[in-house]
Amino acid sequence: MATKKKPAKKAAKKPAAKKPAAKKPAKKAAKKPAAKKPAKKKSARKPNAAFMKALTPSADLAAVVGNKPLARTEAVKKIWAHIKANKLQDSKNRRMINNDAKLKPIFGGKAQVSMFDVAKALAKHLK
């Protein structure tokens, strides 16, 4: 017996349904903070005593910063004031310092040093 095959029905095109967006978790209710204590007033930061200790500069360093005892931080400031006043920073590489006659003995006779070597060299000249 021959059976007739029924023609396949074409599926009706439906507009593409949008995928549901991923659900975001609901935000938790923010807890109200307990009564806050009054904020403490910020006091000025206290400097470390080791940095503020007055040290005597060597004769070579005294030619630049003076011969009075001064803190390590003040010595660094005065060295930088000398460098900037005499325009000793290298024009192409600003990290390098071109030493003049006063700075050469401090930096071991080198003609040029890195700015990161300033504090290191001062340690040898402050007692």
Phi and psi in degrees as GROMACS dihedral restraints (atoms count N, CA, C in turn):
[ dihedral_restraints ]
;  ai    aj    ak    al  type     phi  dphi    fc
    3     4     5     6     1   -95.9    20    10
    4     5     6     7     1   127.1    20    10
    6     7     8     9     1  -105.2    20    10
    7     8     9    10     1   138.8    20    10
    9    10    11    12     1   -83.0    20    10
   10    11    12    13     1   134.8    20    10
   12    13    14    15     1   -87.8    20    10
   13    14    15    16     1   135.2    20    10
   15    16    17    18     1   -80.6    20    10
   16    17    18    19     1   138.0    20    10
   18    19    20    21     1   -65.8    20    10
   19    20    21    22     1   141.0    20    10
   21    22    23    24     1   -68.1    20    10
   22    23    24    25     1   137.0    20    10
   24    25    26    27     1   -79.7    20    10
   25    26    27    28     1   138.5    20    10
   27    28    29    30     1   -80.0    20    10
   28    29    30    31     1   136.6    20    10
   30    31    32    33     1   -73.5    20    10
   31    32    33    34     1   134.1    20    10
   33    34    35    36     1   -71.9    20    10
   34    35    36    37     1   135.4    20    10
   36    37    38    39     1   -75.3    20    10
   37    38    39    40     1   128.1    20    10
   39    40    41    42     1  -107.1    20    10
   40    41    42    43     1   146.2    20    10
   42    43    44    45     1   -62.4    20    10
   43    44    45    46     1   142.5    20    10
   45    46    47    48     1   -63.2    20    10
   46    47    48    49     1   125.0    20    10
   48    49    50    51     1   -81.1    20    10
   49    50    51    52     1   138.4    20    10
   51    52    53    54     1   -71.6    20    10
   52    53    54    55     1   142.9    20    10
   54    55    56    57     1   -74.5    20    10
   55    56    57    58     1   139.7    20    10
   57    58    59    60     1   -66.3    20    10
   58    59    60    61     1   138.1    20    10
   60    61    62    63     1   -67.8    20    10
   61    62    63    64     1   149.5    20    10
   63    64    65    66     1   -63.8    20    10
   64    65    66    67     1   134.5    20    10
   66    67    68    69     1   -75.5    20    10
   67    68    69    70     1   131.5    20    10
   69    70    71    72     1   -83.5    20    10
   70    71    72    73     1   142.2    20    10
   72    73    74    75     1   -66.9    20    10
   73    74    75    76     1   141.8    20    10
   75    76    77    78     1   -64.9    20    10
   76    77    78    79     1   140.5    20    10
   78    79    80    81     1   -69.3    20    10
   79    80    81    82     1   141.0    20    10
   81    82    83    84     1   -75.4    20    10
   82    83    84    85     1   145.0    20    10
   84    85    86    87     1   -65.4    20    10
   85    86    87    88     1   129.0    20    10
   87    88    89    90     1   -70.9    20    10
   88    89    90    91     1   132.7    20    10
   90    91    92    93     1   -79.4    20    10
   91    92    93    94     1   140.2    20    10
   93    94    95    96     1   -76.4    20    10
   94    95    96    97     1   128.9    20    10
   96    97    98    99     1   -67.4    20    10
   97    98    99   100     1   151.6    20    10
   99   100   101   102     1   -67.0    20    10
  100   101   102   103     1   165.6    20    10
  102   103   104   105     1   -54.9    20    10
  103   104   105   106     1   125.1    20    10
  105   106   107   108     1   -81.6    20    10
  106   107   108   109     1   148.6    20    10
  108   109   110   111     1   -76.7    20    10
  109   110   111   112     1   150.3    20    10
  111   112   113   114     1   -61.7    20    10
  112   113   114   115     1   138.6    20    10
  114   115   116   117     1   -65.6    20    10
  115   116   117   118     1   139.7    20    10
  117   118   119   120     1   -75.4    20    10
  118   119   120   121     1   144.0    20    10
  120   121   122   123     1   -72.1    20    10
  121   122   123   124     1   134.1    20    10
  123   124   125   126     1   -76.3    20    10
  124   125   126   127     1   123.8    20    10
  126   127   128   129     1   -87.3    20    10
  127   128   129   130     1   161.2    20    10
  129   130   131   132     1   -61.7    20    10
  130   131   132   133     1   142.7    20    10
  132   133   134   135     1   -66.3    20    10
  133   134   135   136     1   132.4    20    10
  135   136   137   138     1   -85.9    20    10
  136   137   138   139     1   127.0    20    10
  138   139   140   141     1   -72.0    20    10
  139   140   141   142     1   152.1    20    10
  141   142   143   144     1   -69.0    20    10
  142   143   144   145     1   134.0    20    10
  144   145   146   147     1   -61.7    20    10
  145   146   147   148     1   -31.6    20    10
  147   148   149   150     1   -65.5    20    10
  148   149   150   151     1   -35.2    20    10
  150   151   152   153     1   -75.0    20    10
  151   152   153   154     1   -30.4    20    10
  153   154   155   156     1   -91.2    20    10
  154   155   156   157     1    -3.7    20    10
  156   157   158   159     1   -67.1    20    10
  157   158   159   160     1   131.9    20    10
  159   160   161   162     1   -74.3    20    10
  160   161   162   163     1   126.6    20    10
  162   163   164   165     1  -120.8    20    10
  163   164   165   166     1   149.6    20    10
  165   166   167   168     1   -89.3    20    10
  166   167   168   169     1   126.5    20    10
  168   169   170   171     1   -77.2    20    10
  169   170   171   172     1   151.8    20    10
  171   172   173   174     1   -69.9    20    10
  172   173   174   175     1   171.8    20    10
  174   175   176   177     1   -61.8    20    10
  175   176   177   178     1   -39.5    20    10
  177   178   179   180     1   -63.9    20    10
  178   179   180   181     1   -44.7    20    10
  180   181   182   183     1   -71.7    20    10
  181   182   183   184     1   -32.8    20    10
  183   184   185   186     1   -62.7    20    10
  184   185   186   187     1   -26.5    20    10
  186   187   188   189     1   -64.6    20    10
  187   188   189   190     1   -24.0    20    10
  189   190   191   192     1  -101.0    20    10
  190   191   192   193     1   -46.8    20    10
  192   193   194   195     1  -102.3    20    10
  193   194   195   196     1    -6.7    20    10
  195   196   197   198     1    98.3    20    10
  196   197   198   199     1   164.2    20    10
  198   199   200   201     1   -99.0    20    10
  199   200   201   202     1     4.5    20    10
  201   202   203   204     1   -78.2    20    10
  202   203   204   205     1   146.5    20    10
  204   205   206   207     1   -61.2    20    10
  205   206   207   208     1   137.7    20    10
  207   208   209   210     1  -147.8    20    10
  208   209   210   211     1   161.4    20    10
  210   211   212   213     1   -71.4    20    10
  211   212   213   214     1   156.3    20    10
  213   214   215   216     1   -58.1    20    10
  214   215   216   217     1   -40.2    20    10
  216   217   218   219     1   -65.6    20    10
  217   218   219   220     1   -37.9    20    10
  219   220   221   222     1   -67.6    20    10
  220   221   222   223     1   -36.0    20    10
  222   223   224   225     1   -63.7    20    10
  223   224   225   226     1   -42.1    20    10
  225   226   227   228     1   -64.0    20    10
  226   227   228   229     1   -42.4    20    10
  228   229   230   231     1   -60.8    20    10
  229   230   231   232     1   -41.9    20    10
  231   232   233   234     1   -70.3    20    10
  232   233   234   235     1   -35.6    20    10
  234   235   236   237     1   -62.1    20    10
  235   236   237   238     1   -45.7    20    10
  237   238   239   240     1   -66.3    20    10
  238   239   240   241     1   -34.0    20    10
  240   241   242   243     1   -63.7    20    10
  241   242   243   244     1   -40.0    20    10
  243   244   245   246     1   -65.4    20    10
  244   245   246   247     1   -43.0    20    10
  246   247   248   249     1   -62.5    20    10
  247   248   249   250     1   -45.7    20    10
  249   250   251   252     1   -71.9    20    10
  250   251   252   253     1   -36.7    20    10
  252   253   254   255     1   -65.7    20    10
  253   254   255   256     1   -34.2    20    10
  255   256   257   258     1   -99.3    20    10
  256   257   258   259     1     7.5    20    10
  258   259   260   261     1    50.3    20    10
  259   260   261   262     1    57.0    20    10
  261   262   263   264     1   -94.5    20    10
  262   263   264   265     1    -5.2    20    10
  264   265   266   267     1   -72.2    20    10
  265   266   267   268     1   138.2    20    10
  267   268   269   270     1   -62.4    20    10
  268   269   270   271     1   136.0    20    10
  270   271   272   273     1   -71.1    20    10
  271   272   273   274     1   -31.2    20    10
  273   274   275   276     1   -86.8    20    10
  274   275   276   277     1   -46.6    20    10
  276   277   278   279     1  -115.0    20    10
  277   278   279   280     1    97.8    20    10
  279   280   281   282     1   -67.5    20    10
  280   281   282   283     1   -10.7    20    10
  282   283   284   285     1   -78.7    20    10
  283   284   285   286     1   -13.5    20    10
  285   286   287   288     1   -99.5    20    10
  286   287   288   289     1   145.5    20    10
  288   289   290   291     1  -117.2    20    10
  289   290   291   292     1   125.5    20    10
  291   292   293   294     1   -87.4    20    10
  292   293   294   295     1   116.5    20    10
  294   295   296   297     1   -78.6    20    10
  295   296   297   298     1   140.1    20    10
  297   298   299   300     1   -97.6    20    10
  298   299   300   301     1  -172.0    20    10
  300   301   302   303     1   -61.1    20    10
  301   302   303   304     1   -33.1    20    10
  303   304   305   306     1   -75.2    20    10
  304   305   306   307     1   -32.7    20    10
  306   307   308   309     1   -87.8    20    10
  307   308   309   310     1   -24.3    20    10
  309   310   311   312     1   -55.7    20    10
  310   311   312   313     1   -46.0    20    10
  312   313   314   315     1   -63.5    20    10
  313   314   315   316     1   -30.0    20    10
  315   316   317   318     1   -69.7    20    10
  316   317   318   319     1   -39.1    20    10
  318   319   320   321     1   -98.3    20    10
  319   320   321   322     1    28.1    20    10
  321   322   323   324     1    71.7    20    10
  322   323   324   325     1    27.3    20    10
  324   325   326   327     1    78.3    20    10
  325   326   327   328     1     5.1    20    10
  327   328   329   330     1   -74.9    20    10
  328   329   330   331     1   144.8    20    10
  330   331   332   333     1   -77.8    20    10
  331   332   333   334     1   -28.0    20    10
  333   334   335   336     1  -144.6    20    10
  334   335   336   337     1   135.7    20    10
  336   337   338   339     1  -134.1    20    10
  337   338   339   340     1   162.6    20    10
  339   340   341   342     1   -80.9    20    10
  340   341   342   343     1   151.0    20    10
  342   343   344   345     1   -63.4    20    10
  343   344   345   346     1   -20.9    20    10
  345   346   347   348     1   -77.3    20    10
  346   347   348   349     1   -13.0    20    10
  348   349   350   351     1   -89.4    20    10
  349   350   351   352     1    -4.7    20    10
  351   352   353   354     1   -62.0    20    10
  352   353   354   355     1   -55.1    20    10
  354   355   356   357     1   -64.1    20    10
  355   356   357   358     1   -36.3    20    10
  357   358   359   360     1   -63.1    20    10
  358   359   360   361     1   -44.1    20    10
  360   361   362   363     1   -69.5    20    10
  361   362   363   364     1   -33.9    20    10
  363   364   365   366     1   -66.0    20    10
  364   365   366   367     1   -29.1    20    10
  366   367   368   369     1   -59.8    20    10
  367   368   369   370     1   -32.0    20    10
  369   370   371   372     1   -76.7    20    10
  370   371   372   373     1   -20.1    20    10
  372   373   374   375     1  -108.0    20    10
  373   374   375   376     1     0.5    20    10
  375   376   377   378     1  -114.0    20    10
  376   377   378   379     1   124.0    20    10
